[in-house]
Amino acid sequence: MFERISLLRNIGQFDSVNAGAQIPLTPLSLIYAENGRGKTTLASILRSLSSGDARLVSERQRLGAAHPPHIVLTIGGGQVIFQ
């Protein structure tokens, strides 16, 4: 089960998010925000995770970022890292 987002770096609206990302997720978690805050980026990350298509994440690299996206998710007690 998908438990938490540990790190989002250089992807979409997220420059470097790690402190606020420690909120645990439940089987039914609601994510809401104003337009342009990163909801579609989160959906792309989850779609990439389920399909195994890294292109869904890499095409959302943050504009002007010197480094590629780096994502760490906690799933089933282990970590999934996209780098």
Backbone bond lengths (Angstrom), bond angles and torsions (degrees), N, CA, C in turn:
res aa  C-N    CA-C-N  psi(-1)  N-CA   C-N-CA  omega(-1)  CA-C   N-CA-C  phi
1 M - - - 1.441 - - 1.538 109.59 -
2 F 1.312 115.13 142.04 1.465 122.31 178.41 1.523 108.18 -71.69
3 E 1.327 117.40 117.72 1.463 121.51 -172.39 1.516 115.35 -104.08
4 R 1.334 117.31 -40.49 1.467 118.39 -178.69 1.530 111.10 -165.59
5 I 1.324 113.98 159.03 1.457 122.08 172.99 1.518 105.56 -99.46
6 S 1.322 117.11 115.07 1.464 120.48 -176.28 1.523 113.00 -91.39
7 L 1.336 117.48 -31.54 1.469 120.10 -177.49 1.517 110.25 -155.78
8 L 1.321 116.43 133.68 1.464 123.73 170.49 1.519 106.41 -129.93
9 R 1.309 116.51 119.00 1.470 119.46 -178.04 1.527 109.72 -138.18
10 N 1.332 116.34 131.77 1.464 124.29 175.71 1.523 113.64 59.37
11 I 1.332 116.55 41.52 1.461 120.43 177.53 1.526 109.47 -136.86
12 G 1.308 116.49 126.00 1.461 121.93 178.30 1.515 112.45 52.82
13 Q 1.317 116.85 -127.47 1.457 122.81 179.87 1.526 113.44 -77.11
14 F 1.323 116.89 -8.72 1.461 120.89 -171.70 1.528 111.95 -97.17
15 D 1.327 115.86 108.74 1.462 121.23 177.11 1.521 109.01 -76.02
16 S 1.311 117.39 -56.79 1.461 122.43 176.59 1.529 108.28 -158.59
17 V 1.326 115.86 105.34 1.465 121.53 -178.98 1.516 107.79 -119.58
18 N 1.333 115.94 117.05 1.465 118.44 174.72 1.532 111.51 -141.29
19 A 1.303 119.77 -32.89 1.468 120.88 -177.73 1.531 111.22 -71.37
20 G 1.316 117.92 -49.55 1.458 121.12 -178.92 1.511 112.99 -76.32
21 A 1.303 117.01 -10.96 1.459 120.85 -176.67 1.517 112.51 -81.91
22 Q 1.302 118.69 2.15 1.464 121.27 -176.69 1.527 112.95 -85.93
23 I 1.325 117.85 12.28 1.458 121.26 178.10 1.526 108.01 -76.64
24 P 1.347 117.25 124.38 1.468 118.80 -179.13 1.532 111.32 -69.70
25 L 1.315 116.26 145.98 1.455 122.25 178.46 1.524 109.18 -103.30
26 T 1.314 116.58 148.87 1.460 122.77 179.49 1.531 108.31 -112.55
27 P 1.332 118.30 173.67 1.465 119.18 178.16 1.534 113.15 -56.89
28 L 1.319 117.12 -25.93 1.459 120.79 175.95 1.526 108.04 -127.33
29 S 1.330 116.33 96.81 1.468 121.84 178.65 1.515 108.20 -117.88
30 L 1.310 116.31 136.40 1.451 122.71 -179.84 1.522 109.01 -103.20
31 I 1.322 115.53 129.41 1.466 120.85 176.61 1.524 106.77 -118.46
32 Y 1.324 115.84 119.73 1.452 120.14 179.80 1.518 109.57 -138.36
33 A 1.330 115.45 150.40 1.463 121.41 178.95 1.520 108.58 -171.94
34 E 1.318 115.39 172.99 1.463 121.30 175.56 1.532 109.16 -66.00
35 N 1.326 115.33 167.33 1.462 120.16 175.15 1.524 109.88 -62.24
36 G 1.325 116.17 144.19 1.459 121.06 176.29 1.517 114.49 78.87
37 R 1.325 119.03 21.42 1.462 121.71 -176.96 1.531 113.90 -106.65
38 G 1.352 118.15 -3.05 1.460 119.81 173.68 1.520 116.64 113.13
39 K 1.327 118.22 9.66 1.464 120.01 179.93 1.527 111.61 -64.26
40 T 1.316 118.02 -42.29 1.462 121.30 179.09 1.519 110.70 -67.96
41 T 1.315 117.93 -33.65 1.467 121.33 175.80 1.522 109.82 -63.90
42 L 1.334 117.59 -43.26 1.463 120.42 176.58 1.524 110.99 -61.90
43 A 1.334 116.53 -40.67 1.467 120.20 177.95 1.527 110.69 -63.31
44 S 1.326 117.85 -38.45 1.470 121.28 177.72 1.529 111.40 -65.76
45 I 1.320 116.84 -38.64 1.468 121.04 177.49 1.529 109.88 -62.17
46 L 1.327 116.97 -47.07 1.462 120.92 179.86 1.530 111.80 -66.66
47 R 1.325 117.34 -37.82 1.465 121.18 177.02 1.519 110.21 -65.02
48 S 1.318 117.68 -40.65 1.459 121.95 177.35 1.525 110.74 -63.56
49 L 1.321 116.30 -41.17 1.458 121.29 178.90 1.530 111.24 -62.73
50 S 1.329 116.95 -42.30 1.463 119.75 -177.25 1.522 112.78 -75.67
51 S 1.334 117.50 -31.35 1.465 120.24 -176.99 1.530 113.30 -96.49
52 G 1.340 117.21 -20.40 1.459 120.78 -176.53 1.523 113.04 79.40
53 D 1.335 117.05 13.60 1.465 122.17 -178.88 1.535 109.65 -94.02
54 A 1.320 116.91 100.84 1.473 122.01 -177.72 1.522 112.32 -66.97
55 R 1.318 117.16 -21.33 1.458 121.06 -178.86 1.532 111.60 -61.59
56 L 1.338 117.51 -31.54 1.463 121.30 179.27 1.525 112.09 -61.77
57 V 1.321 117.03 -29.73 1.462 121.71 178.28 1.529 110.25 -89.20
58 S 1.305 117.26 -46.32 1.467 120.00 -174.68 1.529 112.53 -64.87
59 E 1.338 118.45 -27.88 1.468 119.22 178.29 1.524 112.08 -77.83
60 R 1.324 118.48 -5.63 1.458 122.61 176.68 1.525 112.21 -104.32
61 Q 1.330 116.97 20.44 1.467 120.13 178.71 1.525 109.90 -55.55
62 R 1.301 116.11 138.80 1.467 122.68 -178.63 1.524 110.13 -61.03
63 L 1.326 116.92 132.63 1.462 121.27 -179.75 1.525 110.02 -62.48
64 G 1.297 116.98 132.57 1.454 122.28 178.42 1.517 114.09 81.20
65 A 1.323 118.14 0.56 1.471 120.72 -179.63 1.526 109.80 -74.95
66 A 1.316 115.57 136.22 1.467 120.75 -179.73 1.528 112.00 -78.69
67 H 1.341 116.62 -21.76 1.464 120.91 -176.12 1.523 110.04 -120.08
68 P 1.322 117.61 156.52 1.464 120.96 178.95 1.536 111.39 -71.89
69 P 1.333 117.08 167.98 1.466 120.10 179.40 1.528 112.28 -59.53
70 H 1.326 115.44 146.69 1.465 122.75 177.46 1.526 106.16 -136.49
71 I 1.336 115.83 119.53 1.463 121.34 -176.05 1.518 108.77 -130.87
72 V 1.336 116.68 136.05 1.466 121.84 175.11 1.526 107.40 -128.20
73 L 1.341 115.41 121.19 1.463 122.17 178.63 1.519 108.94 -119.35
74 T 1.327 116.93 146.34 1.458 121.55 175.27 1.521 108.19 -102.86
75 I 1.326 114.90 121.69 1.458 121.43 -177.40 1.517 108.99 -134.79
76 G 1.322 116.42 121.28 1.456 120.91 177.21 1.516 114.24 57.56
77 G 1.323 117.76 34.58 1.459 121.76 179.64 1.516 114.14 85.39
78 G 1.328 118.32 -13.26 1.468 122.20 177.37 1.523 110.28 -108.71
79 Q 1.307 115.85 175.19 1.465 120.23 -179.47 1.520 111.03 -113.99
80 V 1.332 114.62 142.73 1.457 122.88 172.37 1.522 105.28 -112.80
81 I 1.342 115.83 127.12 1.462 120.80 -176.80 1.512 109.86 -120.23
82 F 1.323 116.26 128.39 1.466 122.45 171.97 1.511 106.21 -110.47
83 Q 1.332 115.65 120.91 1.464 119.47 179.73 1.504 109.35 -146.90
